């Protein structure tokens, strides 16, 4: 569902859960966002992450933001998985 352009910074727009069934370093996973957007990734506990707004949204500037979530394990060699995320921004009446 779209996020209104007047949503405050820090608004949670998605929740992610990552896991790797391997053991040791091969089972430890970390995530990052790829691409420029007004979003950031906040690690919580147990492989969970929140995608939050990191700056003000402006629908007139961009109606949507596309980022890629990249999850990597800490094994050698490191394996990774990617998923696309699209944030739609809804217009708020400026009057």
PyMOL commands that place a pseudoatom at each C-alpha (Angstrom):
pseudoatom trace, name=CA, resn=UNK, resi=1, chain=A, elem=C, hetatm=0, pos=[0.000, 0.000, 0.000]
pseudoatom trace, name=CA, resn=UNK, resi=2, chain=A, elem=C, hetatm=0, pos=[1.266, 3.511, -0.746]
pseudoatom trace, name=CA, resn=UNK, resi=3, chain=A, elem=C, hetatm=0, pos=[2.919, 5.655, 1.913]
pseudoatom trace, name=CA, resn=UNK, resi=4, chain=A, elem=C, hetatm=0, pos=[1.660, 9.259, 2.119]
pseudoatom trace, name=CA, resn=UNK, resi=5, chain=A, elem=C, hetatm=0, pos=[4.211, 11.912, 1.252]
pseudoatom trace, name=CA, resn=UNK, resi=6, chain=A, elem=C, hetatm=0, pos=[3.694, 13.552, 4.651]
pseudoatom trace, name=CA, resn=UNK, resi=7, chain=A, elem=C, hetatm=0, pos=[4.724, 10.397, 6.556]
pseudoatom trace, name=CA, resn=UNK, resi=8, chain=A, elem=C, hetatm=0, pos=[7.255, 11.305, 9.256]
pseudoatom trace, name=CA, resn=UNK, resi=9, chain=A, elem=C, hetatm=0, pos=[10.891, 10.257, 8.965]
pseudoatom trace, name=CA, resn=UNK, resi=10, chain=A, elem=C, hetatm=0, pos=[11.275, 6.845, 10.596]
pseudoatom trace, name=CA, resn=UNK, resi=11, chain=A, elem=C, hetatm=0, pos=[7.963, 5.469, 9.290]
pseudoatom trace, name=CA, resn=UNK, resi=12, chain=A, elem=C, hetatm=0, pos=[8.174, 1.693, 8.892]
pseudoatom trace, name=CA, resn=UNK, resi=13, chain=A, elem=C, hetatm=0, pos=[7.294, 0.766, 5.301]
pseudoatom trace, name=CA, resn=UNK, resi=14, chain=A, elem=C, hetatm=0, pos=[8.290, -2.933, 5.324]
pseudoatom trace, name=CA, resn=UNK, resi=15, chain=A, elem=C, hetatm=0, pos=[9.357, -5.712, 7.669]
pseudoatom trace, name=CA, resn=UNK, resi=16, chain=A, elem=C, hetatm=0, pos=[11.884, -8.313, 6.539]
pseudoatom trace, name=CA, resn=UNK, resi=17, chain=A, elem=C, hetatm=0, pos=[12.974, -11.627, 8.009]
pseudoatom trace, name=CA, resn=UNK, resi=18, chain=A, elem=C, hetatm=0, pos=[16.117, -13.311, 6.700]
pseudoatom trace, name=CA, resn=UNK, resi=19, chain=A, elem=C, hetatm=0, pos=[17.604, -16.624, 7.646]
pseudoatom trace, name=CA, resn=UNK, resi=20, chain=A, elem=C, hetatm=0, pos=[20.149, -19.131, 6.467]
pseudoatom trace, name=CA, resn=UNK, resi=21, chain=A, elem=C, hetatm=0, pos=[19.855, -22.747, 7.569]
pseudoatom trace, name=CA, resn=UNK, resi=22, chain=A, elem=C, hetatm=0, pos=[23.637, -23.235, 7.518]
pseudoatom trace, name=CA, resn=UNK, resi=23, chain=A, elem=C, hetatm=0, pos=[25.625, -23.266, 10.740]
pseudoatom trace, name=CA, resn=UNK, resi=24, chain=A, elem=C, hetatm=0, pos=[28.559, -21.151, 11.874]
pseudoatom trace, name=CA, resn=UNK, resi=25, chain=A, elem=C, hetatm=0, pos=[29.601, -18.180, 9.765]
pseudoatom trace, name=CA, resn=UNK, resi=26, chain=A, elem=C, hetatm=0, pos=[27.741, -19.608, 6.763]
pseudoatom trace, name=CA, resn=UNK, resi=27, chain=A, elem=C, hetatm=0, pos=[24.503, -19.172, 8.732]
pseudoatom trace, name=CA, resn=UNK, resi=28, chain=A, elem=C, hetatm=0, pos=[25.115, -15.577, 9.790]
pseudoatom trace, name=CA, resn=UNK, resi=29, chain=A, elem=C, hetatm=0, pos=[23.326, -13.176, 7.455]
pseudoatom trace, name=CA, resn=UNK, resi=30, chain=A, elem=C, hetatm=0, pos=[23.383, -9.412, 7.084]
pseudoatom trace, name=CA, resn=UNK, resi=31, chain=A, elem=C, hetatm=0, pos=[21.361, -7.170, 4.785]
pseudoatom trace, name=CA, resn=UNK, resi=32, chain=A, elem=C, hetatm=0, pos=[21.786, -3.848, 3.031]
pseudoatom trace, name=CA, resn=UNK, resi=33, chain=A, elem=C, hetatm=0, pos=[19.818, -1.684, 0.612]
pseudoatom trace, name=CA, resn=UNK, resi=34, chain=A, elem=C, hetatm=0, pos=[21.211, -1.094, -2.851]
pseudoatom trace, name=CA, resn=UNK, resi=35, chain=A, elem=C, hetatm=0, pos=[20.202, 1.983, -4.793]
pseudoatom trace, name=CA, resn=UNK, resi=36, chain=A, elem=C, hetatm=0, pos=[19.566, 5.572, -3.837]
pseudoatom trace, name=CA, resn=UNK, resi=37, chain=A, elem=C, hetatm=0, pos=[16.322, 6.254, -2.051]
pseudoatom trace, name=CA, resn=UNK, resi=38, chain=A, elem=C, hetatm=0, pos=[14.897, 7.946, 1.042]
pseudoatom trace, name=CA, resn=UNK, resi=39, chain=A, elem=C, hetatm=0, pos=[14.873, 4.549, 2.797]
pseudoatom trace, name=CA, resn=UNK, resi=40, chain=A, elem=C, hetatm=0, pos=[17.174, 2.845, 5.251]
pseudoatom trace, name=CA, resn=UNK, resi=41, chain=A, elem=C, hetatm=0, pos=[17.398, -0.584, 6.823]
pseudoatom trace, name=CA, resn=UNK, resi=42, chain=A, elem=C, hetatm=0, pos=[17.286, -1.012, 10.606]
pseudoatom trace, name=CA, resn=UNK, resi=43, chain=A, elem=C, hetatm=0, pos=[18.330, -4.324, 12.125]
pseudoatom trace, name=CA, resn=UNK, resi=44, chain=A, elem=C, hetatm=0, pos=[16.124, -5.585, 14.945]
pseudoatom trace, name=CA, resn=UNK, resi=45, chain=A, elem=C, hetatm=0, pos=[16.587, -9.034, 16.498]
pseudoatom trace, name=CA, resn=UNK, resi=46, chain=A, elem=C, hetatm=0, pos=[16.828, -12.568, 15.172]
pseudoatom trace, name=CA, resn=UNK, resi=47, chain=A, elem=C, hetatm=0, pos=[17.413, -11.737, 11.514]
pseudoatom trace, name=CA, resn=UNK, resi=48, chain=A, elem=C, hetatm=0, pos=[14.585, -9.221, 11.336]
pseudoatom trace, name=CA, resn=UNK, resi=49, chain=A, elem=C, hetatm=0, pos=[14.881, -5.832, 9.689]
pseudoatom trace, name=CA, resn=UNK, resi=50, chain=A, elem=C, hetatm=0, pos=[12.685, -2.781, 9.293]
pseudoatom trace, name=CA, resn=UNK, resi=51, chain=A, elem=C, hetatm=0, pos=[12.722, -0.676, 6.146]
pseudoatom trace, name=CA, resn=UNK, resi=52, chain=A, elem=C, hetatm=0, pos=[12.069, 2.893, 7.283]
pseudoatom trace, name=CA, resn=UNK, resi=53, chain=A, elem=C, hetatm=0, pos=[11.922, 6.315, 5.697]
pseudoatom trace, name=CA, resn=UNK, resi=54, chain=A, elem=C, hetatm=0, pos=[15.201, 8.145, 6.287]
pseudoatom trace, name=CA, resn=UNK, resi=55, chain=A, elem=C, hetatm=0, pos=[14.125, 11.482, 4.849]
pseudoatom trace, name=CA, resn=UNK, resi=56, chain=A, elem=C, hetatm=0, pos=[10.974, 13.320, 3.849]
pseudoatom trace, name=CA, resn=UNK, resi=57, chain=A, elem=C, hetatm=0, pos=[9.036, 11.953, 0.873]
pseudoatom trace, name=CA, resn=UNK, resi=58, chain=A, elem=C, hetatm=0, pos=[7.899, 14.216, -1.956]
pseudoatom trace, name=CA, resn=UNK, resi=59, chain=A, elem=C, hetatm=0, pos=[5.476, 12.758, -4.480]
pseudoatom trace, name=CA, resn=UNK, resi=60, chain=A, elem=C, hetatm=0, pos=[6.104, 15.630, -6.868]
pseudoatom trace, name=CA, resn=UNK, resi=61, chain=A, elem=C, hetatm=0, pos=[9.794, 14.608, -6.962]
pseudoatom trace, name=CA, resn=UNK, resi=62, chain=A, elem=C, hetatm=0, pos=[9.210, 10.839, -7.213]
pseudoatom trace, name=CA, resn=UNK, resi=63, chain=A, elem=C, hetatm=0, pos=[5.966, 8.837, -7.207]
pseudoatom trace, name=CA, resn=UNK, resi=64, chain=A, elem=C, hetatm=0, pos=[7.851, 5.658, -6.328]
pseudoatom trace, name=CA, resn=UNK, resi=65, chain=A, elem=C, hetatm=0, pos=[11.233, 4.503, -5.080]
pseudoatom trace, name=CA, resn=UNK, resi=66, chain=A, elem=C, hetatm=0, pos=[12.860, 1.225, -6.140]
pseudoatom trace, name=CA, resn=UNK, resi=67, chain=A, elem=C, hetatm=0, pos=[15.559, -0.412, -4.068]
pseudoatom trace, name=CA, resn=UNK, resi=68, chain=A, elem=C, hetatm=0, pos=[17.122, -3.828, -3.892]
pseudoatom trace, name=CA, resn=UNK, resi=69, chain=A, elem=C, hetatm=0, pos=[17.546, -5.665, -0.606]
pseudoatom trace, name=CA, resn=UNK, resi=70, chain=A, elem=C, hetatm=0, pos=[20.783, -7.653, -0.649]
pseudoatom trace, name=CA, resn=UNK, resi=71, chain=A, elem=C, hetatm=0, pos=[21.239, -10.435, 1.935]
pseudoatom trace, name=CA, resn=UNK, resi=72, chain=A, elem=C, hetatm=0, pos=[24.704, -12.009, 2.303]
pseudoatom trace, name=CA, resn=UNK, resi=73, chain=A, elem=C, hetatm=0, pos=[26.021, -14.731, 4.520]
pseudoatom trace, name=CA, resn=UNK, resi=74, chain=A, elem=C, hetatm=0, pos=[29.383, -14.495, 6.247]
pseudoatom trace, name=CA, resn=UNK, resi=75, chain=A, elem=C, hetatm=0, pos=[30.769, -17.691, 4.726]
pseudoatom trace, name=CA, resn=UNK, resi=76, chain=A, elem=C, hetatm=0, pos=[33.676, -18.013, 2.332]
pseudoatom trace, name=CA, resn=UNK, resi=77, chain=A, elem=C, hetatm=0, pos=[32.812, -17.520, -0.417]
pseudoatom trace, name=CA, resn=UNK, resi=78, chain=A, elem=C, hetatm=0, pos=[29.944, -15.276, 0.609]
pseudoatom trace, name=CA, resn=UNK, resi=79, chain=A, elem=C, hetatm=0, pos=[26.599, -16.168, -0.950]
pseudoatom trace, name=CA, resn=UNK, resi=80, chain=A, elem=C, hetatm=0, pos=[23.929, -13.585, -1.563]
pseudoatom trace, name=CA, resn=UNK, resi=81, chain=A, elem=C, hetatm=0, pos=[20.295, -13.204, -2.461]
pseudoatom trace, name=CA, resn=UNK, resi=82, chain=A, elem=C, hetatm=0, pos=[18.462, -10.152, -3.806]
pseudoatom trace, name=CA, resn=UNK, resi=83, chain=A, elem=C, hetatm=0, pos=[14.876, -8.973, -3.685]
pseudoatom trace, name=CA, resn=UNK, resi=84, chain=A, elem=C, hetatm=0, pos=[13.334, -5.835, -5.177]
pseudoatom trace, name=CA, resn=UNK, resi=85, chain=A, elem=C, hetatm=0, pos=[11.233, -3.468, -3.130]
pseudoatom trace, name=CA, resn=UNK, resi=86, chain=A, elem=C, hetatm=0, pos=[9.022, -0.720, -4.575]
pseudoatom trace, name=CA, resn=UNK, resi=87, chain=A, elem=C, hetatm=0, pos=[7.709, 2.057, -2.346]
pseudoatom trace, name=CA, resn=UNK, resi=88, chain=A, elem=C, hetatm=0, pos=[4.767, 3.950, -3.816]
pseudoatom trace, name=CA, resn=UNK, resi=89, chain=A, elem=C, hetatm=0, pos=[4.236, 7.479, -2.510]
pseudoatom trace, name=CA, resn=UNK, resi=90, chain=A, elem=C, hetatm=0, pos=[0.702, 8.840, -2.331]
pseudoatom trace, name=CA, resn=UNK, resi=91, chain=A, elem=C, hetatm=0, pos=[-0.084, 12.500, -2.845]
pseudoatom trace, name=CA, resn=UNK, resi=92, chain=A, elem=C, hetatm=0, pos=[-1.352, 14.643, 0.018]
pseudoatom trace, name=CA, resn=UNK, resi=93, chain=A, elem=C, hetatm=0, pos=[-3.385, 17.720, -0.773]
pseudoatom trace, name=CA, resn=UNK, resi=94, chain=A, elem=C, hetatm=0, pos=[-1.068, 20.709, -0.402]
pseudoatom trace, name=CA, resn=UNK, resi=95, chain=A, elem=C, hetatm=0, pos=[-3.934, 23.219, 0.034]
for i in range(1, 95): cmd.bond("trace and resi %d" % i, "trace and resi %d" % (i + 1))
show_as sticks, trace
zoom trace
